[in-house]
Amino acid sequence: MSFSEPPPATLERLMFGHFVFQEGTVITPTELDMLQRVFNRLCQHKNMPTTGPRAEAEAAYLVALFSDGLNTDELLWQAVTGDQ
């Protein structure tokens, strides 16, 4: 039996099963791509792996912010980093 490395983390894999969406929240493929870009950038910014409990918490937080109406790269980035 051979073991392979786990597949790379994606926001989609991290958030489903670990986060309860606010009622009525729908994420389109385009929005999911945007969330993935912000998540990847955030992980790089924090020098953090894209898997594990911390990454899952960050992914859930991004989705929560998105659900609250922060629905652009810039708004999400500013909310999670304070950068403009």
N, C-alpha and C positions, 0 to 999 in steps of 0.2 A: 504494500500500500504506500503510495507516495502522497506527500503533503504539498500543497501549493500555497502560495501566499494568498491572503484574502483579497477580494477585489477592492479597488480603491473606493473610498467612501464617497458617496454622493449625498447631497442634501436630501434628495428624495428618499433614499434608503434610511438615512438617519432620522428623518422626521416622522415617517409613518410608523405607527406602533409606539412611538415615544412622545407623542404630542397630541393633545385633543384640540382640534380646531374650534374656534368660536363658531357658533351656529351661523350658517349662511356663508362661511368663507369658502371661496372657490379659488384654486390656484391653476391658472392656465399653463400650458407648456412654456410659453414665453416668459411668464412670471417666475416659473420654476427655474428657468435658465438664469434669470436675473438674480434670484436668491442664491443659486449655486455660485455665480460669479462673486457675489458679496461674501459668501461663506468662504470660498477659496482664498479671496483676498484677505479676509479677517484672519484665517488660519496662518497665512504667510506673515501678516503684520504682527501677530502675537507669537510667531515662531512656535506654532502648536501643530501637532499631528491632526489629520482630518478624521481620525477615528478615536474612539474612547469616550469616556464619560464627559470630559470637558467639551469635546467637539459636539457631542449630542446636546449638551446644555446650550451651547452657542447656537446651534442650528434651531433648536426649539425657540430660543429667544428671538432669533431673526424672524421666524414664522409668526410669533406673537406680535412683534412690531408691525409686520406686514398686515396682519389681521386687524391691527389698530389703525391702519390707514397710512403707514409709512411705506409707500409703494413704488419708490424709485431707488436706484442704486445710491444716489446722493443722500437722500433722507435716511436710508438704513445705515449707510457708512457713518454719517454724522452722529446718529443715535448710539452706535456701538463703540465709536472711537472718540467722539468729540471733535474729530478733525473736520475741516470744511472742504 
